Amino acid sequence: MTTNSPFAEWDKAFGDPRLCAAIADRISFRCTLIQTGTESYRFRVTEAERRSP
């Protein structure tokens, strides 16, 4: 699973802070989290397309 959002911002996507905490807890249990610190190519392209007429 990959995401460009830190766990702290997941409640915006899921809408419910308790649900968000439960999902993050289950996903991150006994796993390795890798933070690349890079920007998403797809996100950058989508934003550029939205700005162009």
Buried (B, 14 or more C-beta within 10 A) or exposed (E): EEEEEEBEEBBEEBEEEEEBBEBBEEEEEEEEEEEEEEEEEEEEEEEEEEEEE
